Amino acid sequence: MNNKYDNAPQLLKDYIVYLQLVKNRSELTVLNYYTDLRSFFRYFKIRNHRASDDPADFQKIDISDITEADIKSVDLMMAQDFLIFTKNEKDNHPKARYRKGVALRQFFKYLTNNKGLFEVNPLANLELPTPKQALPKYLTLDESVEMLTNINTPAQKRDYCIITFFLNCGLRLSELVGINISDIRKTRDSSGNEVYTLKVLGKGNKERIVYLNEACVNAYNDYLNLSETDNEKRAAAGNRCKTAKTDALFLSRRNTRISNRRVQQIVEDCLKSCGLDNRGLSVHKLRHTAATLMYQNGVDVRVLKEILGHENLNTTQIYTHISNEQMENAMSKNPLADLSTKKEDKKDE
């Protein structure tokens, strides 16, 4: 097991293994569950006078000595008090408190159903704060075009391909960084037309296939052009070096797989170059942009769900809310929208 979980009590270690091997959760998801549960058990020790209640000491509280008896003593009231503690003492917003509540309920569900520690899950009725569903930020079509036409980075071809894939395929950051050349295949469809497909490894190690449109294919081929014999010139232009000893598509200057942070920096630089750096935009907002543009241009929400790799349709439907809000705004801007009001005002005169 990863050493970041070494200080977890045994039952929590067992749960981590369960999430990794049985539920096939991503490492980030597992780490988030662990972090939230660790916070709860730190609170448990403070509440039971087994640790300092000084806020400065909270992150130092060791939970490795939490026993099975300790866990069996947890009840609904303690879990509710913990969520109140995270609000009042930790200033957690509703979304963070909701996540912690879900982590608790799922852990105790596992202890009940898989470990037989309880006859009935003591936290099954734990009420969770309702997180505010904020509409995602995204670029308009014109802003997207502006961004693509203002990529003036040293590795222009690579970075243009990166931004093109984000804006057209709606990829997550980890999905883009993880693309291998072998994941892109050239085949023919039922009509005999040449098509390119991309195999994407998404959340929970779930694979999906995304069809690359013409813009993606052109950017990909331009970036992967191996006709240039001078490797230094190729690297300067952003072409992938043919001597690279990795199957990774997007490479760093050292000819190794590009890092998440480097891609974030590239996106930040490109946004800045076209004057969009003051909008609170990020890599993930490019995914929102792709989804929004596709939905606004007639892509069915169920098809969009498959393209984005969402597990539930409810996750995808946030983009229908964006469209509904835009339609409402458009109707209010119709010059005839307040005609009846003006007519009444005239009568009153």
C-alpha positions as CSV (number, residue, x, y, z in Angstrom):
1,M,0.0,0.0,0.0
2,N,1.1,3.6,-0.7
3,N,3.0,4.9,2.3
4,K,0.7,7.9,2.6
5,Y,-1.8,5.6,4.2
6,D,0.7,4.0,6.7
7,N,-0.8,5.9,9.6
8,A,-4.3,4.8,9.0
9,P,-6.0,2.3,11.4
10,Q,-6.3,-1.2,10.0
11,L,-10.0,-1.0,9.2
12,L,-9.4,2.2,7.2
13,K,-6.5,0.5,5.4
14,D,-8.8,-2.4,4.5
15,Y,-11.3,0.1,3.1
16,I,-8.7,1.8,1.0
17,V,-7.7,-1.5,-0.6
18,Y,-11.4,-2.2,-1.2
19,L,-11.8,1.2,-3.0
20,Q,-8.7,0.5,-5.1
21,L,-9.2,-3.1,-6.0
22,V,-12.9,-3.8,-5.8
23,K,-14.5,-0.4,-6.6
24,N,-11.7,0.5,-9.0
25,R,-11.6,4.1,-7.8
26,S,-8.9,6.5,-9.0
27,E,-6.0,7.3,-6.8
28,L,-7.2,10.8,-6.3
29,T,-10.7,9.6,-5.3
30,V,-9.2,7.2,-2.8
31,L,-6.9,9.9,-1.4
32,N,-9.9,12.3,-1.0
33,Y,-11.9,9.6,0.9
34,Y,-8.9,9.0,3.2
35,T,-8.3,12.7,3.8
36,D,-11.9,13.2,4.8
37,L,-12.0,10.1,7.1
38,R,-8.7,11.1,8.7
39,S,-10.3,14.5,9.5
40,F,-13.2,12.7,11.2
41,F,-11.0,10.5,13.3
42,R,-8.9,13.5,14.3
43,Y,-12.1,15.1,15.5
44,F,-13.0,11.9,17.2
45,K,-9.8,12.0,19.3
46,I,-10.3,15.7,20.2
47,R,-13.9,15.0,21.3
48,N,-12.7,12.1,23.4
49,H,-9.9,14.2,25.0
50,R,-7.2,12.1,23.4
51,A,-5.7,14.9,21.4
52,S,-5.1,18.6,21.7
53,D,-8.0,20.9,20.7
54,D,-5.6,23.6,19.6
55,P,-6.4,24.3,15.9
56,A,-2.7,24.6,15.2
57,D,-2.2,20.9,16.2
58,F,-5.1,19.5,14.2
59,Q,-3.0,18.4,11.2
60,K,-0.5,16.7,13.5
61,I,-3.0,14.3,15.2
62,D,-2.1,10.7,14.6
63,I,-5.0,8.4,13.9
64,S,-3.1,5.1,13.8
65,D,-4.2,4.2,17.3
66,I,-8.0,4.3,16.4
67,T,-9.3,0.9,17.4
68,E,-12.3,-1.2,16.3
69,A,-14.0,-0.4,19.5
70,D,-13.5,3.3,18.8
71,I,-15.1,2.9,15.4
72,K,-18.0,0.9,16.9
73,S,-18.7,3.7,19.3
74,V,-19.4,6.2,16.5
75,D,-23.1,7.2,16.2
76,L,-25.2,9.5,14.1
77,M,-25.0,12.4,16.6
78,M,-21.2,12.3,16.5
79,A,-21.1,12.4,12.7
80,Q,-23.5,15.4,12.7
81,D,-21.4,17.2,15.3
82,F,-18.4,16.6,13.1
83,L,-20.1,18.3,10.1
84,I,-21.0,21.2,12.4
85,F,-17.3,21.3,13.5
86,T,-16.1,21.4,9.9
87,K,-18.4,24.4,9.2
88,N,-17.8,26.4,12.4
89,E,-14.1,25.6,13.1
90,K,-12.8,24.7,9.6
91,D,-14.9,27.1,7.6
92,N,-15.7,24.3,5.1
93,H,-18.2,25.3,2.4
94,P,-21.3,23.1,1.7
95,K,-19.6,21.2,-1.1
96,A,-16.7,20.2,1.2
97,R,-19.0,19.2,4.0
98,Y,-21.2,17.2,1.6
99,R,-18.1,15.3,0.5
100,K,-17.1,14.5,4.0
101,G,-20.6,13.3,4.8
102,V,-20.6,11.0,1.8
103,A,-17.2,9.6,2.8
104,L,-18.5,8.8,6.3
105,R,-21.7,7.2,5.1
106,Q,-19.8,5.1,2.5
107,F,-17.2,3.9,5.0
108,F,-19.7,2.8,7.6
109,K,-21.8,1.2,4.8
110,Y,-18.7,-0.9,4.0
111,L,-18.1,-1.7,7.7
112,T,-21.7,-2.9,7.9
113,N,-22.1,-4.8,4.7
114,N,-18.5,-6.1,4.1
115,K,-17.1,-6.3,7.6
116,G,-20.2,-7.1,9.6
117,L,-19.2,-4.5,12.3
118,F,-22.8,-3.3,12.6
119,E,-26.2,-4.9,12.0
120,V,-27.4,-1.6,10.6
121,N,-25.3,1.2,9.2
122,P,-25.4,3.8,12.1
123,L,-24.8,6.7,9.6
124,A,-27.3,5.6,6.9
125,N,-29.6,8.5,7.9
126,L,-26.8,11.1,8.1
127,E,-28.3,14.3,6.5
128,L,-25.9,16.1,4.2
129,P,-25.6,19.8,3.4
130,T,-26.9,20.6,-0.1
131,P,-24.0,22.1,-2.1
132,K,-24.8,25.0,-4.3
133,Q,-24.9,24.0,-8.0
134,A,-22.9,26.7,-9.6
135,L,-23.1,26.9,-13.4
136,P,-19.6,26.1,-14.9
137,K,-17.6,28.9,-16.5
138,Y,-16.7,28.5,-20.2
139,L,-15.5,30.3,-23.3
140,T,-17.9,31.4,-26.0
141,L,-17.3,30.3,-29.6
142,D,-15.6,33.6,-30.5
143,E,-13.3,33.4,-27.4
144,S,-12.4,29.8,-28.2
145,V,-11.4,30.8,-31.7
146,E,-9.5,33.8,-30.3
147,M,-7.6,31.4,-28.0
148,L,-6.7,29.0,-30.8
149,T,-5.4,31.8,-33.0
150,N,-3.2,33.3,-30.4
151,I,-1.0,30.4,-29.3
152,N,2.5,31.9,-29.5
153,T,4.3,29.6,-27.2
154,P,7.8,28.2,-27.9
155,A,6.4,24.7,-28.6
156,Q,3.5,26.1,-30.7
157,K,2.5,22.9,-32.6
158,R,2.4,20.8,-29.4
159,D,0.5,23.4,-27.5
160,Y,-1.9,24.1,-30.3
161,C,-2.7,20.4,-30.4
162,I,-3.2,20.3,-26.7
163,I,-5.7,23.2,-26.7
164,T,-7.5,21.8,-29.8
165,F,-8.0,18.4,-28.0
166,F,-9.3,20.2,-24.9
167,L,-11.8,22.4,-26.8
168,N,-13.0,19.7,-29.2
169,C,-12.9,16.5,-27.1
170,G,-13.8,17.8,-23.6
171,L,-11.0,15.9,-22.0
172,R,-10.0,16.0,-18.4
173,L,-6.4,17.1,-17.6
174,S,-5.3,13.6,-16.5
175,E,-6.9,12.1,-19.6
176,L,-5.0,14.4,-22.0
177,V,-1.7,13.9,-20.2
178,G,-2.2,10.2,-20.3
179,I,-2.7,9.9,-24.1
180,N,-0.3,7.5,-25.9
181,I,0.3,7.5,-29.6
182,S,-1.0,3.9,-29.6
183,D,-4.3,5.2,-28.3
184,I,-5.0,7.0,-31.6
185,R,-6.0,4.8,-34.4
186,K,-6.9,5.4,-38.1
187,T,-9.7,3.2,-39.3
188,R,-12.6,3.4,-41.8
189,D,-16.3,3.7,-41.0
190,S,-19.1,1.7,-42.5
191,S,-19.1,4.1,-45.5
192,G,-15.4,3.6,-46.1
193,N,-14.4,7.0,-44.9
194,E,-11.2,7.4,-43.0
195,V,-11.7,8.2,-39.3
196,Y,-9.4,8.7,-36.3
197,T,-10.4,7.4,-32.9
198,L,-8.9,8.2,-29.5
199,K,-9.0,5.7,-26.6
200,V,-9.4,7.7,-23.4
201,L,-8.6,6.3,-19.9
202,G,-11.0,8.2,-17.7
203,K,-12.1,8.2,-14.0
204,G,-12.0,4.9,-12.3
205,N,-9.8,3.5,-15.1
206,K,-12.8,3.4,-17.4
207,E,-12.0,3.4,-21.1
208,R,-14.1,5.2,-23.7
209,I,-13.6,6.0,-27.4
210,V,-13.7,9.5,-28.7
211,Y,-13.9,10.2,-32.5
212,L,-11.5,13.0,-33.5
213,N,-12.9,15.7,-35.8
214,E,-11.0,17.3,-38.6
215,A,-9.5,20.0,-36.4
216,C,-8.1,17.4,-34.0
217,V,-6.7,15.2,-36.8
218,N,-5.0,18.2,-38.5
219,A,-3.4,19.4,-35.3
220,Y,-2.3,15.9,-34.4
221,N,-0.7,15.2,-37.8
222,D,1.0,18.6,-37.8
223,Y,2.4,18.0,-34.3
224,L,3.4,14.4,-35.1
225,N,5.0,15.3,-38.5
226,L,8.3,13.4,-38.5
227,S,9.6,14.6,-41.8
228,E,11.9,17.1,-40.2
229,T,15.4,15.6,-39.7
230,D,16.8,18.3,-37.4
231,N,15.6,17.3,-33.9
232,E,16.4,20.7,-32.4
233,K,14.3,22.5,-35.0
234,R,11.5,20.0,-34.5
235,A,11.6,20.6,-30.7
236,A,11.6,24.3,-31.1
237,A,8.6,24.2,-33.4
238,G,6.8,21.9,-31.0
239,N,7.0,18.7,-33.0
240,R,7.3,15.4,-31.3
241,C,10.8,14.1,-31.4
242,K,11.0,10.8,-33.3
243,T,13.8,9.6,-31.0
244,A,11.7,9.8,-27.9
245,K,11.7,6.5,-26.0
246,T,8.1,6.8,-24.8
247,D,4.7,6.2,-26.3
248,A,3.4,9.3,-24.6
249,L,1.9,11.7,-27.2
250,F,2.6,15.0,-25.5
251,L,6.2,15.4,-24.4
252,S,8.2,17.9,-22.3
253,R,11.4,19.4,-23.5
254,R,13.2,16.4,-22.0
255,N,11.2,14.1,-24.2
256,T,9.3,12.6,-21.3
257,R,5.6,12.6,-20.8
258,I,4.4,16.1,-20.1
259,S,3.2,16.8,-16.5
260,N,-0.2,18.0,-15.4
261,R,1.3,21.2,-14.0
262,R,3.1,22.0,-17.3
263,V,-0.2,21.6,-19.2
264,Q,-1.9,24.0,-16.7
265,Q,0.9,26.5,-17.3
266,I,0.5,26.2,-21.1
267,V,-3.3,26.9,-20.8
268,E,-2.6,29.8,-18.5
269,D,-0.1,31.3,-20.9
270,C,-2.5,30.9,-23.9
271,L,-5.4,32.5,-22.0
272,K,-3.1,35.4,-21.1
273,S,-2.0,35.9,-24.6
274,C,-5.5,36.5,-25.8
275,G,-6.6,38.6,-22.8
276,L,-8.8,36.0,-21.1
277,D,-6.6,35.5,-18.0
278,N,-8.8,37.6,-15.7
279,R,-11.9,35.4,-16.0
280,G,-11.1,32.7,-13.5
281,L,-10.7,30.2,-16.3
282,S,-8.6,27.0,-16.0
283,V,-7.9,23.7,-17.8
284,H,-11.2,22.2,-16.6
285,K,-13.1,25.2,-18.0
286,L,-11.9,24.2,-21.4
287,R,-13.7,20.8,-20.8
288,H,-16.8,22.8,-19.9
289,T,-16.4,24.9,-23.0
290,A,-16.3,21.8,-25.3
291,A,-19.4,20.4,-23.7
292,T,-21.3,23.6,-23.8
293,L,-20.5,24.3,-27.4
294,M,-21.5,20.8,-28.5
295,Y,-24.8,21.0,-26.6
296,Q,-25.6,24.4,-27.9
297,N,-25.0,23.1,-31.4
298,G,-27.4,20.2,-31.2
299,V,-25.5,17.3,-29.6
300,D,-28.0,15.2,-27.6
301,V,-27.3,15.2,-23.9
302,R,-27.1,11.4,-23.9
303,V,-24.4,11.4,-26.6
304,L,-22.6,14.2,-24.7
305,K,-22.6,12.0,-21.6
306,E,-20.7,9.3,-23.4
307,I,-18.2,11.8,-25.0
308,L,-17.4,13.3,-21.6
309,G,-17.2,9.9,-19.8
310,H,-19.9,10.8,-17.2
311,E,-21.2,7.9,-15.1
312,N,-24.6,9.6,-14.6
313,L,-26.7,11.6,-16.9
314,N,-27.4,14.1,-14.0
315,T,-23.8,15.2,-14.2
316,T,-24.1,16.0,-17.9
317,Q,-27.5,17.8,-17.5
318,I,-25.8,20.9,-16.0
319,Y,-25.1,21.9,-19.6
320,T,-28.8,21.9,-20.4
321,H,-29.2,24.3,-17.5
322,I,-26.7,26.7,-19.1
323,S,-28.7,26.6,-22.3
324,N,-32.0,27.2,-20.4
325,E,-30.5,30.3,-18.7
326,Q,-29.2,31.6,-22.0
327,M,-32.7,31.2,-23.5
328,E,-34.3,33.0,-20.6
329,N,-31.8,35.9,-21.0
330,A,-32.4,36.0,-24.7
331,M,-36.2,36.3,-24.2
332,S,-35.8,39.1,-21.8
333,K,-33.7,41.1,-24.3
334,N,-36.4,41.0,-27.0
335,P,-37.4,44.7,-27.6
336,L,-41.1,43.7,-27.3
337,A,-40.6,42.0,-23.9
338,D,-42.0,45.0,-21.9
339,L,-44.6,46.2,-24.5
340,S,-47.6,45.4,-22.3
341,T,-46.1,47.4,-19.4
342,K,-45.5,50.4,-21.6
343,K,-49.1,50.1,-22.9
344,E,-50.5,50.1,-19.3
345,D,-48.3,53.1,-18.5
346,K,-49.8,55.0,-21.4
347,K,-53.4,54.3,-20.2
348,D,-52.6,55.6,-16.8
349,E,-51.6,58.9,-18.3
